[in-house]
Amino acid sequence: MPDFRYGPVELYLIVFDAERPAPGCLAPLLGVLASGMVRLLDLVTVSKNHSGEVRMLDLPSRELLGLDWQGLDRLGLDRQVPPRPHPARTDPDRQDRDRQGWTVGPDPVTEGLIGEEDLADLAAPLAPGSSAAVLALELRVELALAERLAPGRAQVLRSAQIPAPVVNALIDLYNPVEGTSP
């Protein structure tokens, strides 16, 4: 079975109603990163000013993730997450690695994975006066699937995402939770 370093990558656009995302705005992502279900490969922030001009923002990923330089104590994650060093990172003194040893920011090997064309396409629908974080996430289950399909010379060529609110509304329509109305 092939041993891939990376699996398929999905780009996510997370929009904020201000020209600059607030510190800690992506803190909810930490629990998902800590679980090992996803790996953050790249993170870029953009804003669209009131005249419609899109520009990249130079914001540290640790600030957006709500991390201080002392680690994860204030979020309580250091007590829940066992050490899980990232295989591409061998330097224990890296500032973007917390004291528990797991990856909390974009992987330096894959930083820059989100290209200018991706940013232009994704930022096009932003409203003037708003900003967004563009995340390149590797879903670990997709890496496992790619590794298991490869020996048979198969690969996932395309996938489509149905947003969670749509899926839940559709299921609730045909199979409502008792005590609620469709």
N, C-alpha and C positions, 0 to 999 in steps of 0.2 A: 504494500500500500504506500503511495507517495506521502511524503511528509512535507506539506506545504508550510511555509513560514507565515503566510497570511491567507485569509479566506476572502470571499466577496466583501466589498465595502459599500455601504449605503451612505448617501449624503442626506443630512437632515437640516432643514431650515427652521430655526426657532426664532420667532419674531417678538420684539419688544416695542411697546408704545412710546418709546423715548429715543432721542438721537444717540444715546449711549446706554448700553446695558448696565444695570446696577451691579455692584459687587455682590457676589454670591448668587446671582440669578440662575446659575446652572447647578447649584448645590444638590438639587434632587437627583441629579445624574450620578452623584458619588456612590449611592447605594447600589446602583446597577453596575457601575464599574467595579466596585468591591466584590460583587457576586461572581465576577468572572464571566458573566453571560455576554458581555460586550467588551471591546477594547477600543479606546479612543486613539485614533491614528492621527488626526489633524483637527484643528479648531481655528477658525478664522472669524473675526467679527467685521461687520460692515454697517454703514449707516447711509440713509438717504436724507439729504437736507431738504428744506422746503422748496428749493428750486429744482429738485429732482435729481441732483448729482449724487451718485453712489461713490463712496470712498471706503477704503479699508481702515479699520481702527487698530491701533497697536495696543491691545490690552492683554496683560498676562493671563494665561489660562488659569493659573492658581487663584487669581483675583475673581474671575468669573465663577470658578467652582467653589468659592467661599472658603478657601484654605488660607490659613496664615502660615508663616514660616516655621511654627512650632509643630506642625503636623495636624492630625485630625482630632485631637482631644475634644475640642469644643463641639464637634458633631457627634461624638460618642462612637465613631466608627472604629477607633483603634482597639476597642474592647471586643468588637465583633468579627474583625477580619484577620485571618491568619496571614502570616507573611507569604506573599506570592510574587517573587521577583519576576520582572519581565525578562524573557530570554534574550532580547536584543540589548538589554542594559546590564552591563557588568560593573560599572563604576558605582560603589556604594555611597560616594560623596556627592552625587548629583543633587542639585538643589530642587529639582522637580520630582524628587522621590521622597516620600514621607518616611518617618522613622520606622515604620513597620515594614517597609521594603516593597510595597506594591505600587504600581504605576498609577499616578493621579493626574497626569497631564498627557498631552500628545506625545507620541513616540518620536524621538528625534530622528529615527531612521525614516519615518514616513511623513514628517513635517513637510509641508509644501505639496502634499498629495492633492489637495483641493486647488485646482488651477484657476487662472483668471477667467477662462471661458465658463467654468462651472459657476464661479461667483457671479458673473454677469447674468447668466440664465436664472440662477436661483434668486438673485436680488431684484430682478425685474419687477415682480409684483409688490415689492415693498411700498408702503404708503410714505409720502413725504413726511419727514419728521420722525421716522421710526428707525430702528436698528434691528440687526439679526445676528445670531450666532450660526455659523455653518459648521456642522460636525461631520467628520468622516468616521463612521463607526463600523467596526468589524463585528458582526454577530457570530459568536463562537460556534453556534450550532451549524451555521452555514459553512464554516471551515471544516467541521467534521463531515458534513455531507459531501463537500467537494473532494475530500480525501478518500471517501468510501466509493464515490462514483468513478474516480479517475482510473482505477485498474480495469474497469469495463469500457474504457475510452468514452465515458459519458461525462457530461457537465451540465450544470444548470445554465441555460443560455439567457433566460429572462425570468424575472419575477415581478410581480406587481403588488403594491401594498394597498390594502383597504384600511382607511383610517379607523381607529378604535371606536370613535363615536358612531360611525356609520354601521360597523359590525354590530355593536351593542343595540342600536336602535332597530336594526333589521331583526335581530334575534328576539328582542323584546316585543316586536310587532307580532311575530308568529308563535312565540313561547313566552308570554309575559310572566314576570315574577308575581307570585300570589300576593294579592293586596295592592297591586299597582294597576294603573290603567294604561293601555297601549298608546 
